[in-house]
Every structure is written in C-alpha cells, then in structure tokens.
Amino acid sequence: MKDINVLPVIFRDVMGKEIDVNNADNRDILQKLVYLLSELRIFVEEYKFAYDKNVGPFSQSLENDIMEIKTERPFDELTANSNDA
C-alpha cells in the first residue's frame, strides 16, 4: 500500500514551502523530484515514468496520487504519519 503522505513532505523539504496541488508547476516539480529520487533508489514507491516532450518524466499514477493529497492537513500530522511506517 502506498503512503502518499510522504509526497508533500518531499516537496516541502526540497522547495521550502507547502505544495499547492492545484498549481500545475508544483505538480510538475514533484513529478521530477520523485523521478530523480526513484532513479537514485532513494524513493522506493513504484511509479512507472514515461518521457513527455512538454514536461519531461511523467507518471500518471503519481499524478493521481498527487491529486489525492489533502493540502489542508497540517505538516506535523503528515510528518507523524510518515514516521509511523
């Protein structure tokens, strides 16, 4: 089972701000971050990426998970949940 709660934590740690899933640029950045972390074998979730000539590496299943993120959840709650795994 995927823990999508780690996705906003990745974005916040790298970008220094909370993700706005309604912002296409934020979603594209997170796609690239997860791709890079996957290539480096740092991020273990299995997402299949294809290369899109407009946005670069793209995973539809990751995009679906990003859109499920509840941005109103406090960061402390997200961090606590990701540490429970």
C-alpha positions as CSV (number, residue, x, y, z in Angstrom):
1,M,0.0,0.0,0.0
2,K,1.4,3.4,-1.0
3,D,1.9,6.1,1.6
4,I,1.1,9.2,-0.4
5,N,1.5,11.4,2.7
6,V,5.3,11.4,2.1
7,L,4.8,13.3,-1.2
8,P,4.1,16.7,0.3
9,V,7.0,16.1,2.7
10,I,9.4,15.6,-0.2
11,F,8.1,18.7,-1.8
12,R,8.4,20.8,1.3
13,D,11.9,19.5,2.2
14,V,13.3,20.4,-1.2
15,M,11.3,23.5,-2.1
16,G,10.9,25.0,1.4
17,K,7.1,25.5,1.1
18,E,3.9,23.5,1.1
19,I,2.7,22.0,-2.2
20,D,-0.3,23.5,-3.9
21,V,-1.8,20.6,-5.8
22,N,-3.9,22.9,-7.8
23,N,-0.8,24.5,-9.2
24,A,0.5,22.7,-12.3
25,D,4.0,23.9,-11.8
26,N,4.0,22.4,-8.3
27,R,2.8,19.1,-9.6
28,D,5.4,19.1,-12.3
29,I,8.2,19.8,-9.8
30,L,7.0,17.0,-7.6
31,Q,6.9,14.6,-10.6
32,K,10.6,15.5,-11.3
33,L,11.6,15.2,-7.7
34,V,10.1,11.7,-7.3
35,Y,11.6,10.6,-10.7
36,L,15.0,11.7,-9.6
37,L,14.7,10.1,-6.2
38,S,13.5,6.9,-7.8
39,E,16.4,6.9,-10.2
40,L,18.8,7.3,-7.3
41,R,17.0,4.5,-5.5
42,I,16.2,6.8,-2.6
43,F,12.4,6.7,-3.1
44,V,11.0,3.2,-3.0
45,E,7.4,3.6,-4.3
46,E,7.0,2.0,-7.7
47,Y,5.9,4.6,-10.3
48,K,6.3,4.0,-14.0
49,F,7.5,7.1,-15.8
50,A,7.3,7.9,-19.4
51,Y,9.0,10.9,-21.1
52,D,6.7,13.6,-22.1
53,K,8.2,16.2,-24.5
54,N,6.4,19.0,-22.7
55,V,7.0,18.2,-19.1
56,G,9.8,15.6,-19.0
57,P,9.4,12.5,-16.9
58,F,5.7,11.9,-16.1
59,S,3.8,9.2,-14.2
60,Q,0.0,9.1,-14.5
61,S,-0.2,7.0,-11.3
62,L,1.9,9.6,-9.4
63,E,-0.2,12.4,-10.8
64,N,-3.3,10.6,-9.5
65,D,-1.6,10.2,-6.1
66,I,-0.6,13.9,-6.0
67,M,-4.2,14.9,-6.7
68,E,-5.3,12.9,-3.7
69,I,-3.1,14.8,-1.3
70,K,-5.1,16.7,1.3
71,T,-3.3,20.0,1.4
72,E,-5.3,21.2,4.4
73,R,-3.6,18.6,6.7
74,P,-1.1,20.1,9.0
75,F,2.6,19.4,8.2
76,D,3.1,18.0,11.7
77,E,0.4,15.4,11.1
78,L,1.9,14.4,7.8
79,T,5.3,14.0,9.3
80,A,4.0,12.0,12.2
81,N,2.2,9.7,9.8
82,S,5.2,9.1,7.6
83,N,7.3,8.2,10.6
84,D,4.8,5.6,11.8
85,A,5.5,3.3,8.8
